[in-house]
Amino acid sequence: MLKSEYLQRVYDQVVARDPDQKEFQQAVLEVLESLDMIVDKHPEYEANGIIESFVEPERVITFRVPWMDDKGHVQVNRGYRVQFNSAIGPYKGGLRFHPTVNLSILKFLGFEQILKNSLTGLPIGGGKGGSDFDPKGKSDAEVMRFCQSFMTELYRHIGQFTDVPAGDIGVGGREIGYLFGQYRRIRDAHEAGVLTGKGLTYGGSLTRTEATGYGLCYLTQEMLKCMKNDSFSGKTVVISGSGNVAIFATEKATQLGGKVVALSDSNGYIHDPNGIQLDVVKDIKLGHRGRIKEYADRVPGSTYTEGFRGIWSIPCDIALPCATQNEIDAEAAEHIVKGGAIAVAEGANMPSTPEAIQIFQKAGLLFAPAKAANAGGVATSALEMSQNSMRYSWTFEEVDAKLQQIMVNIFHNI
Ligand code: NDP
C-alpha cells in the first residue's frame, strides 16, 4: 500500500488496465514506492498527470514475424516494440529474443529504460522490443531469415532520430548484423545510427561489447571505494549468467583484482574455487555457443551443478547477477547474506525480487540497482550514435575512459 493516494490510484489503474502484466506491475511499484517519499512535495505532478503519463507507453507495436526454417516449414513468431518515452531523445533500448518474451516483460524493461537512460546524462529516451523467437539451436541461416523478416516490419517504426534498438538477451553482434543489413537494403541508405551494437567494420563502437559488464564493475568499484573505503582486490565474486554481460563483468572484476568463482546458464552453474578461466568460457560461449557445463569437463578442480538458482549458495563477497529478471528470490538472497557478501550490484534487469531487495537492505549490504548499475551498455550505445553522427571512430581507450566517467557520475547521482 502506498502512502500517497495519488500514487496508489495510478498503481491501481496500471493493475486494472493490464491485470496479467506482473513484471510490469513489479517495476512500476518499485518506482512508485521511491516516489512515495517525495511526491507530496510536488503537487504539480498530479495537477499535470505526470505519473499517469510516465507509466503509459507512448506507443506499443506488435507484429507477425513469419520465417522459413531449414526444413522448409513456415514458422510464425510475434514481434514487439514498446516506444515508452521520447521526452529527452529518440527511444533507445535493446531487442530481446527469448521464448519467455511477452508484453509484460518488454513494458517493464522499457519503463526502467527511461530512468536508466536519463541517468547516463545523454539525450536518449526509453524503449524496448523483441520477440518470442528462440535463437538457441537455430542455424545461422534460420537466424538470418528470422531477423530479415523481423526488420521487414520493424524498419518503418525506427530511425536514427526516432527509435534506436540494440541487443539484449539472445541478440548479439550476429543478430544486429542481419537486422542492420536488412534495414539498409529496404531504406537504400547507410543510416548507421539506427541500430547500436553493430560490427566494427560498419559503424560499431569499440568497447560496446564490453560496456555493460565493464560499466557494472566501474560503478561497483566506485561504490566500494566511497561507501567502504574498499575495492575488488582480493574479493571473491559470484556472477550469474554466461552471456555478454556476465563474460565482460568477469573480465573487468578479474582485472580489478577480484576472483570470480562461479558462472551459470539457464541449465546450471559451474564453481571453480581457483578462479574462472575466462579464455575457456569465451571459447565455449563465444567460440561455438556451447553450454557452461562444458567448462567443468575441461577445467580440473571445477564442478557443474544442475539448476541455475543454486549458484547463490556459493559464499562470496560481491554478487553480480547478470542473467535475467527475478533470478534472486528471498531464499537466494538469504544465502547471499549468510555467505558474508558486502555488496550486490545488478547487471541483469530487475534480477532481485522485492523480497530479496528488502533482505539485502535489512542486512546492510551495499545494493546497486540495475537502472544505475547496468547503464554502461546503453551509455556506450549513445556514444556509438555520436560517432555515427560525426562519421568518426574513437579508440578503445577513449570510449572506455568516457564509460568510466559516466559510471562514476551515475554512482554519485544516485
Ligand atoms: P545473453 O543472451 O548474452 O546472456 C544471457 C545469459 O543469461 C545466458 O547465460 C542465459 O543462459 C542466461 N539466462 C537467460 N534467461 C535465463 C533464465 N530465464 N533463467 C536463467 N538464466 C537465463 O544476454 P545479456 O548478457 O546481454 O543480458 C543479460 C542481462 O543483462 C539481461 O537481464 C539483460 O536485459 C541485461 N542487460 C544487457 C545489456 C547488454 O548490453 N547486453 C545492457 C543492460 C542490461 P542460456 O544461454 O541458458 O539462455
Residues whose N, C-alpha, C, O or C-beta is under 5 A from the ligand:
A	BS01	NDP	G167 D168 I169 G170 T212 G241 S242 G243 N244 V245 A246 S264 D265 S266 N267 F308 C322 A323 T324 Q325 G347 A348 N349 N374 G377
